[in-house]
Amino acid sequence: GGCPPKTLPEGGAGAGGRGGAGMPGGGVGAEPLPAVLDPDEAMEPGAPLVHEAHGSNVVNHHKVRRGDTAAALARCDHVIEQEFRTQLVEHAYLEPETAVAVPRQDGVIEIYASMQHPFSTRRFVAALLGVPLADVEVRTVPMGGGFGGKDDTVSVVAARAALAARLTGRPVKMTYDREWSVRESYKRHPYRIRYRMGFSRQGRIEACEVRVVADAGAYCSVTPWVTWRSTVQCCGPYDVANVHCDVYGVYTNNVVTGAMRGFGSPQMNFAIEQLVEMAAETCGISATEFRKRNMVRQGSVTITGQTLDTHTVSLEQALESTLGQVGFHDKLKKCSLGKSDGDELYGIGYAISYRGMSLGAEGMDFNAAVINVQFDGSILLEAAVHENGQGAESAMILLCAEELGVNRERIRYRMASTANVPDGGTTVASRGTIMGGGAVVNAARALKQKLADLLAPQLSCRPGEVRFQDDHIWGRDDSHKLAFGEGMRQLFLMQEHPYSFGTFKAPQVSWDEHTGQGNAYFTWVYGCQAVELTVNRRTGRVTLLNMVASHDVGRAVNPAMVLGQFYGGMAMGAGYALFEQVQHEDGRIHNTNFDHYRIPRATDLPEMAGIIIENPDPTSPSGAKGVGEPTNELMAPAVANAVYNATGRRHFTLPIRIDTEQRP
């Protein structure tokens, strides 16, 4: 939390023995140090340094430089300037951080933990114990929610449990209670976003000037990568020729911030999706028409200079799907805009986005999978993808079964162990299906090639003619076939093992940190979400009536789980818009439990509908993209736009609070 006091242990250096440092009778002296709690003030010259060795409170500075923004703004017919602020948010996963450490007789420490990246946890544990990575084996277990929050903190818990296990020689389990979990875990970054958007009277965005200050808290965590995504997506899914963007991550003595579902995009979408509606109103055209005049399309060039031509750009398809499902244009005419005969003011609103898939130019992006077929034809499948509750296990099984042409009941998915598969990165950034699934598909294809080469003679055909379907291996015609299990027995009799290893590496991306130009992501997801609500003019209470989402997922491997992501993402986004905020003062959190930290209840949530759009991605072996985070980044701006259409007032700070003075 706050800045730790400067301490001098009894008899410390220069103390002159017991009772030193001018403290009669010994003890510990504490000198309060100045704290810096405002990120803008932390950037000013002479501000107290959170980390003196760093020499500055600025963690990072990302930028985009495209065109001549100053000149373009000067010639625009209209310029809108606005500041937006977002809040500190807790992940609120149901299962708190927990880890079990078991010392084995061979000297290896075994870790079982609720985490998103077992290899990162292994590095933490090995570093603390001072042992090689090979002396630590981390086994993943399905966890009760993560949302980006089960990384750094869980690794610390695992390291503490491992140290206790090493010292005692006995298994140790460490589990945080809710209060300790909230105090120690990192949160979603609060942002201060300042925009100047210039546009023509015909409704074309000509220029954007953007300045973002993200509060990193007292330690860095993943702030440089969170703010990098914000930089790439600072202008939303729009074609803007002139952009000057500066995004700063800044140290303060506030609560540490890190990865959370959305990873820097929910904050930016909250701002840009209100700005475009304000601009449309200024031009006297509908917000939908304004968006269509500016949205990216097939072959568009993004603000970072990337041409969108390697996949289907389906933004308008998502827009039309959502608006058609919710009946937007007819219902927009019924919005109250602050006027109503009764207490309830009705509003409807929506927002659109595009989101770069996986890690992009943040760093290395790859995954791996192992398929090990047993003598009886049963299959052990293991991939470096963690089950966070999002349905990774079922997706991996379905992809493997489909590629091998076998019944999915044959497949046993094993949660990854650091001793069995290579490091495939953390299960974040909506990358589980596209990256892990890609590795599974490639492993299955490698196995099929091996089986075809070995079994083709028995099937009286060439290897290229072997087919895998209906739990059989087929030759050129129906008269030559082997049941899958029988085929595996034949391989074992040949002293050949039906085992394969597959990897998937993301296609090449590029980035110039000095100009903010490059192919930031190898593919993109497009989406639109809408919400209907009422605002009580006397109490300010917002009641959600209906939520609808459309997202292009590439290919829905498990449609039921995809829709689950839609519903969960919308619900979480509604909480971000209306309820959730970590209350803190001087770096100390006050609402450390769910009795004071408000998240959406079942009674807060309305009917929800999801529209799955499928345009298989050519760069993905499975055709699938990701959907966990795109579904979470749009509901806050959709709610903000709906509240405006209900009340006639804009809200530029999250969570949205309709105070007495603001009520119509």
N, C-alpha and C positions, 0 to 999 in steps of 0.2 A: 504494500500500500504506500504509505508516505515515506519521505526521505528518512533513512535510518539515522539515529543519533550518532555522533562521533564519540567513540568510547575509548577509554584507556584502562586496560586491566590493571589490577593491583600489582605493583612492583614491576610495571612495564618498563620499556626502554626509556631511559632518562628520568625515571621516577625516583631513583635513589633508594630503592628498597621499599619495605612496607610503609604504608602511610604516605607514599610519594604523591606528587602532583598537587601538593597543597591540600590534601584531604585528610584531616585528622582521623586516625583510627583505620585508615585504609578504605577499601571499597572501590566502587566503580564510579568514575565521573562521566557526566554526559553534557555535551555542549550542543544545544539545538542549532541546526544549520538552516540557512534560508532555503525555502522550497520554491519551486516554480510549478504552478498548477495550470497556467493558461498557455496553450501551445503557441499562440501569436506572441505573447510576451517572452516565451522561451526562445524565440528566434531573434529577439532584439539584442543589440550589442550590450555587453555587461550583465546579461541575465545569468543567474546562478547556473553552473553547469551540473547536470545530473551525473555525468561521467567525465571527470576532468581529463582523463587520459584521451578521451575522444576529441577534445578540443572544441566541440560545438554541440549544441543540442539538436542540430539537424542530422537525422539518421540518413536520409537520402533525398535526392532531388531528381525527379523524372520530368521529362519535358516532351512536348510535341511542337515542332516548328514546320509549318506548312504554309506556303504562300506569303503574302504581305498582309497580315491581319490588321495592323494599324491603318493602312491605306484603305483597306476594304471597309472597315468600320466607319471611316470618315465619309465614304460615299454612299453608305446605306441609307435607305429611306427611313428606316426605323432601327433603333437600338434599345434593347431592354437590359437593364442592370438589376441583378438580384443576388442576395446572399441566402444560402440555405444552411441549416445546421441539423446534424443527426446525433443520436444519443449513444451512450454506452449500453451494450446489450449482453446479457448472459445467455449461454447456450441452452441452459435449462434441460439438459438430458436427464432422463428419469434415473438412470443408474449412475451413481457417483464414481469417481476414480477408484479403481481397486486393482491390486496385483498380488500374486502369490509367487514366492521364490522358494525353490526346492534345491538344496545342495545334494548333488549326486555323489556316489562313491568314487566315480572316475574323476572327480574334481570339477565337473561342469556344473554351473548354476543354471537351473531351468526356471524360466519365467512364464507364468500364465497371467495375461493382463487384458483389461478392457481398453484397447488401443487401436489406432488407425494405421500405425506404421511400425511393425515389429522390428525392422532393421534399425530404425532410429532409436528405439528403446534398447536394443542390444548395444548400440554405441554408448549410450548413457551408462548402462550397467557396467560394461567392460572398462570404461574410463574411470568410474568411481572405484572399482575393485582393483584396477591396475593389472588386468589380465588380457590376453589376446581375445579377439572377437570369437574365435573358435571355441573358447571356454565358456561361452554363454549361448544357450539355446532358448529362443523366445518362441512360444507357441501361442497362436492367437485363439481367441474364443469369441463367439458371437456376443455383441455388446448391446446394451440398452440405450442406444442413441449416442451420437458423437457430434454431428454437425460442424466438424472441423475442430472441436474442442478436446479430442482425446489424442493429443500428440505430445507436446512438451510436458504438460503437467503429469500425465500418466507415466511418462518415462522417468520423471523424478520420483514418483511413488514407487515404481518398480526398482529403481536404484536403491532407494532407502530400504525396501523389503529385502533386496539382495544382500545389502551390507549386514542387516540384522541376521539373515540366514547364514552368512559366512561366519559371523562372530559367534553365533550360538550353535552352529552345526545342525540346525533343525529347520523344518519348513516354517515360513513366516508369511502371514497374510496381512496386508495393510489396506484398509478401506476408509476413505474420507466420509465424514458425515456431511450433510448438505451445507451447513454453515461453513465448514472448512473448505469444501469444494468451491463454493462461491467466492470465498476470500482469496484462495490461491490461484484459481484458474484464470486464464486470460479471457478477454472479452472482444466483442466486435468494436472496431475503431470508431470513435466519434469523429465526424468530419465537419469542417467549415469550408463551404464551397461558394466561391464568388464567380458569377458569370456576367459577361457582356456578350449578348448575342445580337448581331446585326442581320437584317433581312430586308428584302425589297417589298414594295407595296403589292407585288404580285404573289408574295408568299414564298420566296426562295431564300433559304438561309445562305448568307454570303460570308459570314465570319463569326468565329467564336473566340473569345478570350476567357480563359479559365484559370483560376487559382484555387488550389485545394491544400488545406493544412489538416493532416491526420494526426491525432494524438496517439503516439506509440506507447505512452506510459513510461514506466521506469526502465524497461528493458526492450531490446529490439524485437525478439521473436521473429515473425515473418513480415514485418512492416514493409521492407523494400519490395516484396513480391505482391502484397496486397495493393499497395499504392501503384505498382506498375500496371496492374490490370485496370485500375481506375484511370490511369493515363491513357491507355489504349482505347478505352470505351468512354472517354470523357464527353464526347459529342453524341452518344447514343447511336442508333442505327440509321444515321443520316449522312448524306453526301454534303460535306462542307469543304469548300476549296481553300479557306484561309483559317488556320488554327494556331493559336499561341497558348499553350497549356503548360502550367507549372504545378507539379504535385510534390508536396513535401511531407515526409514522415518526421515527426518531431518528438524528442524525449521530453517528458515532464515527470513530476513526482506523483503522477496519478496511477491508477490501476493499469497493469500491463494489458496490452491488447495484442491480438494475434489472429489466427485463422478462424473464420466463421462462415457458414453457408452463404455463398454469394461472393465472398472474398473481394470486397472493394467495388462491386457493381451495384448492390442495393442502394448505397448512398448516392451514387452518380445518377441512377435512374430516377430516384425521388426528385432530383433537381431538374434534369433535362426534360423529363416528360411533363412537368408543369410548365417549363419555359416554352415548349412548342405550343401548348394550348394558349398561353398568354400571347404569344406571337400571332397565332391564328386569329384570336379575338381582335388584336390590333389591326390586322389586315381585313377584318370583316368577312373571313371565310371560315368554313367549318374546320375543326381540329383534324377530322379525318382527311379532308382534302389537303390541308397543310402538310400532314404527314406523308400523304401519297406523292406530293410534289417534291419531297425531300428525301424519302427513304431510299436505302440502298436496294439495288436490284441486280439481276444477273449481269456480271461484268463491271459493276461499280468499283470505284477505287476508294478505299477507306481513308480516314484522316492520316493513317500511317503509311499510305502508299501501296497497300496490298490490293491486288485485283481479285475480286470475288468471282472466280471462274472455274474453280476445281470441284464445286458441289452445287446443289440446287439452292438458290437464294429464294427462300419461301416466305419472306416477311409479309408480303401482301396476302398470301394464302392464309397465314395465321391470323392476320388482321380481319379478313373477311369471314373466316370461320367463327371467330369469337363474336364479332358484332352481329353476324347472322343468328347464331345460337341464342344470344341474349336479347335480340330484338332491339338493338341499341338505338337506331335512328328514330323509331317511333317513340321509344321511352324517353329519349333526350328532350322531346317536345313537352313532356310532362314534368320536367324538373322544376323545383320550386324557386330556385335562385333567390331565396330569402323571403318569399311571399307564399303564404298559405292561410286558409281560413281556420285551420286547426293548429295543434302544437307540433305535428310531425311534418318535417320538410323532407321531400324526396329528392334523391340525386342518383345519377348513374355516371360512371367514369371508367376509363380504361387506360392502358399503357402498353407500349411495345418495346421490344429490345432485340438485340443480337448479342450473342455471347461466344467468345472464343473458347474452343473446347480444349480440355486438359490443361497442361502446364504451359504450352506455348514456349515462347522465348525466355520464360523464367529459368529454365534449366534443362537438364537431361530428362527425357521422357520415354520410358520403355517399360515393358513388363515381360513376364515369363510364365510358362505353364509346363507341367509334367503330366503325361498320360502313361499309366502303368497297367496293362491288361493282364489279368490273372489267368491261370490254367483253365478255369471254368468259364472264362469269358466275362466275368465281372471286371469292372474298371475302377481303378483308383485315379481320381483327378485332383490335382493340386495346382493352384495358381497363386501368384503374389497379389491377391486381391482380398481385402478383408470384408467380412460380413458386418456392416454397421447397422443392419436392420433394413437396408434398402433393397434386399433381394439379390445380392451378388451371387449367393450359392445357387439359387434356382436359375439365374441367367447363365452361369458357367455350365451347369448341367445341360440346359436346353441347347446351348450352342454346340457343346461336344456331341450330344446325342444326334442332333441334326446333321452335323458334318460327317459323323461316322455311320449314319443310317441305322442306329440301334435304338432299342427301347431305353428311355431315360432311367428306368428302374435298374438297369445294369450298372449305373454310375454312382459311385460313392464319392462325394466331394469332401476332401480333407482340408480343414482349416490350415492355413500356411504355417510352416515352421521355418525358422531361419536356417535350420540344418538341411532342409530338403530342396528349397527353391532359391534362386538368386534374388537379390534385392530388386523389386519391381517398383519401388517408390511408394509413397503414401497413398492410401485410398481416400483421396480428396479430389477437388476440382472436377467433379462429375466424370472422372476418368476410369472408373471401375469397369464398365461394360466396354467402352471403346478400346481401352488399352489392355486390360486383363482378358476381355473377350476376344480381342484380336490375337493375343498369345495362345489362347485355347484353340481357336480356329486353326492357327498355323501349326500347332502341335498335332491336331487331328489330321490335317492335310499331310504332314510328314509321316504320320503313322499309316495313313491310307496308301501313300506311295510305297512304303516298305512292304505292306501286306500285298499290294498288287504285284510287286516284283517277285515276291516269294510264292504267291498262290496262283499266279496266272497259268503255269503249266497244268495244275490240277483242274483248272477251269477251262482248259482248251482254248485259251485266247491270249492276246497280247496284254501286257500290263496296262496300257492305255484304255483297254476295253473293259477292265474290271469296274463293276459298280457296287456301291454300298447303299443298301436301302432295305427297309422292312425287316431289320434284324438279320439280314442275310448278306452274303458276299456273292455277287452274280458274275457269271462269265458273259460271253457274247449273246447267249439266248437263255430262255428259261429252263432249258434242260441241263444247264451246268450252273449249279449253285451250291453254296455251303452255308449252313447255319452259322451265325457269327461265333458262337461258342465252339462249334466243331472246327472252324477255321483256326481258332486260337490253339486248340489242342494239336492241330497239324503243325503249327509253327513250333510249338514246344518239342514235338517229336523230331523236327529238323534241327533242334538245338538253337533256335532263333527266338529271341525274346521280343514280344510285341510291346515295345517301350518307345516313347518319343518325347522329345523336348522341343518346345516352340517358344519363339520370342516375337514380340512386335515392337518395333521402334517407330516413333512418330516421324512422319515426313519432315523434311528439312524446313526450319524456320530461320528467321534472321531478325536482327535488331541493332540499330545504331543509337546508343544511349545519348549521344550529343544532339541528334536531330529529332529523335523519336520517330524514325522512319524504319520500315521493314515489314516483312511478312510475319506478323506477331503470332498467329495461330494457324494450324494447318487445316482447320475447318471450323465452322460456326453453326450455332443453333439459333433458331428464330422463334419468337413467341409473342403472344398477346394475351393479356388477362383483363377481365372486366368485372365490375362489382356494382351491385345495387344496394342502396342503404337509405336509412332515414336518420335525421338529426332532430332530436326533441328541442324545440326552440326555448323551452323553459329550463330544462335541466342540462342541455348540451350533450345528452347521451346519444351515442351513435349505435344504431342497430343494423347489423348486416342482414340483407335479405336474400342475396344470391351472388355466387361467384362462379365465373367461367374462365377456363384456360385452354388455349391452343398452343401446342409446341411441336416443332418438327424434331422428332427424336431419331431421324435416320431410318431406323427400323426398330419396332417394338418387339424385343425378344420375348418378354413376358408382359402382355398388355395389362394384366391385373396389377402387377407391381408398378408399372409405369403410371397408371392412374393413381395408385397409392402415393407416388411421388408428387403428382399434380395436387392432390388434396392436401397432403402434408405441407407442401411448399406454399400453397395459398393460405393455409391456416397460420403458418409461421409468419408469413408476410403481413397478415392482418394484425398479428400481435405486435410486430415491429411498427406498424402504422399507428396503432391506437393505444397500446397498453404498456409495452415493455420499456423499462428504463432502470438501470442500476443507479441507485442514489448513493452518492459518495461526497465526502467532505475531507479536505486535506489528505486525500489519498486513501481514506478509510471508507469501506462499504457499510451502509446502514441496513439495506434490505437483503439479508443473507439467507432467506428461506422463502418458500413459495407462499407463505402467509402474507408476505409484504412485497414480494416480487411478482407482479401480475402477468400471467401468461393467459392466452385464450382458453376458456373452458368450452366444453361441448355445447353448453347453452349459449355461448357467444357466437357460434358458427352457424351459418345458414346452409341451405342446399348448395351443393357444388357439382359442377359438370366439367369433364375434361374431354377435349377433342385431340386425339392422337393423329398427327400428320406424319406420314412416312415417305421420305425421299431418301432411299438408301445412299449412304455416303461412299463414294468411290475409293476414298483413302482408308476406309475401315474394313478389315477383313470380314467382319460380320455384317457390315452395312449400318451398324448401330452407331449412334452418337451417345450423348449423356443428357440427363434431364434433372438430376438432383438439385442443382443450383439454379438453372434457368427458371424453375417454377417458384423460386423464393424471392426473385429480384424485382417483381413487377407489381405485387399487390399494394405496396405502400404508395407508389405514385398513382395507381388506379384509385385507391381510397381517397387520396388528396384531391384528385380531380372530381370524384363523386361528391365529396364534401363541398367543394366549390359550387358544383351545380345544384346542390341542395341549399346552401346558405348564401351564395354570392360572395363569399370571402375566401381568400387564399390563405394557406398555412404553409409556412416555409421552414418549420421546425418539427422534428420528430421527438417523441410521439405527438400526434395531433391532439391538442387540448382546446376545447371550445369553451373559453372562459365567459363569465357573465357579460363582460364588456363587448365580447365578440358576437354574442347571440343576436340574431336579427330581431 
